[in-house]
Amino acid sequence: MRFYLGVTNNSWFNFLSASTPDDVNFWQPGGNSNFKLLVPGAPFLFKLKSPLNAIAGIGFFSSHTHLPLSVAWDIFETKNGCANFSEFQRLILTYRSDKENINPQIGCIVLTNPIFFEKSDWIETPSNWGSSIVQGKSYTTEEPMGKEIWDKVVDRLSRYLYSPVLQVSQDQLMLEEPPSPVYGRSVLAKVRVGQGAFRVLVTDSYNRKCSVTGEKTLPVLEAAHIKPYSMSGPNSISNGLLLRSDIHKLFDQGYITLTKEHKVEVSKRIKEEFSNGKEYYQFHGKSLLYLPPRTMDQPSSNYIDWHNVNVFKD
């Protein structure tokens, strides 16, 4: 199994360790590189900077993307490790040379189910860790050093409230009920995709375009649940749609829905109740403009049925 030991901003760790977020944005201020070292579900360890120099927690890799600073805040808010946007912006700009660019694109390593160890459970930095390592280093449990680190992590995890899945494939992570393969000790809970991770996954799966209108302006695009999360709808791509904000609101309120063939259906109630709706009736009967490339990620007929029965105003 491959895992990653990422150099972690100490203030980011201190801020987030005081809460219990479902996911976090492990941001990269440069926004130019791609993170391709882990598969979804793989462990990502938090290595604190000097003078602390310790492994102090773990998250589980969901995806990597690039986002404008303002959009990253809109999606994750305080799960960026800052109390407010101004503080987040100031922190990012301290690492960048183009400080006049107040809304730069940054890298976002999205991690789910983070666990922040108590100081008594911190793990010493590996002996082969060099001062030249700026961002992090990957290890595998098939090598002695990797196995030594991972065994210590598993020992710490046993002391916390739950044990997350330690190995899961990309396909399994996206399923509503993934199986629970284990590594080492018995593992009880499953990796859960948080709300921020869900929004990033849906946004990138739909190529950053509204599936109904084709709108590409990122700040007005929202990840909609077909079956609401509050009604036990999962944070899986197959239960999601990327929609322009007004289309999202109409979808949630039952004025717009989908057919099983992924065609748009607009309720006559818009005209009856609001004496308007020309903007929206132009989409009636048309197929979605964009769908995720993987069939398993496309809107599930089960969730579409639920929305038609329980939400849509026929």
Stockholm file with secondary structure:
# STOCKHOLM 1.0

chainA/1-314         MRFYLGVTNNSWFNFLSASTPDDVNFWQPGGNSNFKLLVPGAPFLFKLKSPLNAIAGIGFFSSHTHLPLSVAWDIFETKNGCANFSEFQRLILTYRSDKENINPQIGCIVLTNPIFFEKSDWIETPSNWGSSIVQGKSYTTEEPMGKEIWDKVVDRLSRYLYSPVLQVSQDQLMLEEPPSPVYGRSVLAKVRVGQGAFRVLVTDSYNRKCSVTGEKTLPVLEAAHIKPYSMSGPNSISNGLLLRSDIHKLFDQGYITLTKEHKVEVSKRIKEEFSNGKEYYQFHGKSLLYLPPRTMDQPSSNYIDWHNVNVFKD
#=GR chainA/1-314 SS CEEEEEEECHHHHHHHTTSCCSEEEEEESSCCCCCCSCCTTCEEEEEECTTTCEEEEEEEEEEEEEEEHHHHHHHHGGGGSSSSHHHHHHHHHHTCSCTTCSSCEEEEEEEEEEEECCGGGCEECCTTCCTTCSSEEEEETTSHHHHHHHHHHHHHHTTSSCCCCSCCCHHHHHSSSCCCCCSSSCCCSCCCCCHHHHHHHHHHHTTTSCTTTCCCCGGGEEEEESSCGGGTCCSCGGGEEEEEHHHHHHHHTTSEEECTTSBEEECTHHHHHHSCCHHHHTTTTCBCSCCCSSGGGSCCHHHHHHHHHHTCCC
#=GC SS_cons         CEEEEEEECHHHHHHHTTSCCSEEEEEESSCCCCCCSCCTTCEEEEEECTTTCEEEEEEEEEEEEEEEHHHHHHHHGGGGSSSSHHHHHHHHHHTCSCTTCSSCEEEEEEEEEEEECCGGGCEECCTTCCTTCSSEEEEETTSHHHHHHHHHHHHHHTTSSCCCCSCCCHHHHHSSSCCCCCSSSCCCSCCCCCHHHHHHHHHHHTTTSCTTTCCCCGGGEEEEESSCGGGTCCSCGGGEEEEEHHHHHHHHTTSEEECTTSBEEECTHHHHHHSCCHHHHTTTTCBCSCCCSSGGGSCCHHHHHHHHHHTCCC
//
